[in-house]
Amino acid sequence: MEDVKVELCYFCGKKYENHQASFQCKNCGNIVRICSNKKNFFVYLLECSNNTIYTGITTDVERRISEHRKGKGSKYVVKKGVNRLLATWICTNRSEASRLEYKIKQLSHTEKRQLVSHWNNIETKEPFPKD
């Protein structure tokens, strides 16, 4: 019996089975990236209920968003509430994710909004160009 691999669009929640590469979500149009390495880290941006943007890292975005919604984890998000997930980036290790998280946290609110807008309009999904 063949294993069924289920991927979830982190923006709209639509489930897909057995995709072999990144693809565009048919429901919301965002790019769903397939990860074969379960040790990947993700940097994510959440829009809080007061319109602020929270930046975090995790190994499981779906689980982490669920924790945020249940009031677990970040005191900031618990206090402000979760509105929606804005963007995610895949990193190969914790160090890379921490560096990216730091870079994003240095941005102003306007710059973070521009980053999210840029992220939603390109297929490479690289937050900053490589030098």
C-alpha positions in Angstrom: 0.0 0.0 0.0 1.4 3.4 -1.0 1.8 6.2 1.6 -0.5 9.2 1.0 1.4 12.4 1.6 -1.0 15.2 2.6 0.1 18.8 2.3 -1.9 21.7 3.7 -2.0 25.2 2.2 -1.1 27.3 5.2 -3.1 30.3 3.9 -6.6 28.8 3.3 -6.3 25.3 4.8 -7.1 23.3 1.6 -5.6 19.8 1.7 -3.7 18.2 -1.2 -2.5 14.7 -1.6 0.7 13.3 -3.2 2.1 16.3 -4.9 5.8 15.9 -5.8 6.9 19.6 -6.1 5.8 23.0 -5.1 2.5 24.1 -6.7 -0.1 26.8 -6.7 -3.1 26.4 -4.4 -6.3 26.1 -6.5 -8.3 27.7 -3.8 -6.4 30.8 -2.8 -3.5 31.1 -5.4 -0.6 30.9 -2.9 2.4 28.7 -3.5 2.4 25.5 -1.5 6.0 24.2 -1.0 6.6 20.5 -0.5 9.2 19.6 2.1 10.7 16.1 2.1 12.9 16.9 5.1 10.9 16.8 8.3 13.7 18.8 10.1 13.0 22.0 8.1 12.3 25.1 10.1 9.8 27.7 9.0 9.8 31.5 9.6 6.2 32.7 9.7 4.4 36.1 9.9 1.1 36.3 11.7 -1.3 39.3 11.5 -2.6 39.9 15.0 -6.1 41.1 15.8 -4.8 44.6 16.3 -3.2 44.6 12.8 0.4 44.2 14.2 2.6 41.6 12.6 4.3 38.8 14.7 7.3 37.0 13.4 8.2 33.5 14.7 10.0 30.2 13.8 8.7 26.7 14.1 9.2 23.2 12.7 5.4 22.8 12.2 3.4 25.8 11.1 0.0 24.1 11.4 0.7 23.0 15.0 2.2 26.4 15.9 -0.8 28.4 14.5 -3.1 26.1 16.4 -1.2 26.7 19.6 -1.3 30.5 19.0 -5.1 30.3 18.5 -5.5 28.3 21.8 -3.5 30.9 23.7 -0.3 28.9 24.1 3.2 30.1 23.4 4.1 33.7 22.7 2.7 36.1 25.3 2.5 38.8 22.7 0.2 36.7 20.5 -1.9 35.5 23.4 -2.5 39.1 24.4 -3.1 40.5 20.9 -4.9 37.5 19.3 -4.4 35.8 15.9 -6.1 37.2 12.8 -4.4 35.2 10.0 -1.2 33.8 8.7 0.5 36.2 6.2 3.5 34.3 4.9 5.9 31.4 5.6 9.5 30.7 4.5 11.2 27.3 4.6 14.7 27.2 6.1 17.0 24.2 6.2 18.1 24.6 9.8 17.5 26.5 13.0 20.4 28.8 12.5 19.1 29.9 9.0 15.6 30.4 10.4 16.9 32.5 13.3 18.9 34.8 11.0 15.9 35.3 8.8 13.6 35.9 11.7 16.1 38.5 13.0 16.2 40.3 9.6 12.4 40.4 9.4 12.1 41.7 13.0 14.3 44.6 12.1 11.8 45.8 9.5 9.2 48.4 10.1 5.5 47.5 10.0 5.3 49.1 6.5 8.3 47.1 5.3 6.8 43.9 6.6 3.6 44.6 4.7 5.6 45.2 1.6 7.5 42.0 2.2 4.3 40.0 2.5 2.9 41.7 -0.7 6.1 40.8 -2.5 6.0 37.3 -1.2 2.5 36.7 -2.4 3.4 37.9 -5.9 6.5 35.8 -6.7 7.1 32.1 -7.0 10.6 31.8 -5.5 9.3 32.9 -2.1 12.8 34.2 -1.1 12.3 37.0 1.5 15.6 38.7 0.7 17.7 38.4 -2.4 20.9 36.3 -2.0 24.1 38.3 -2.2 
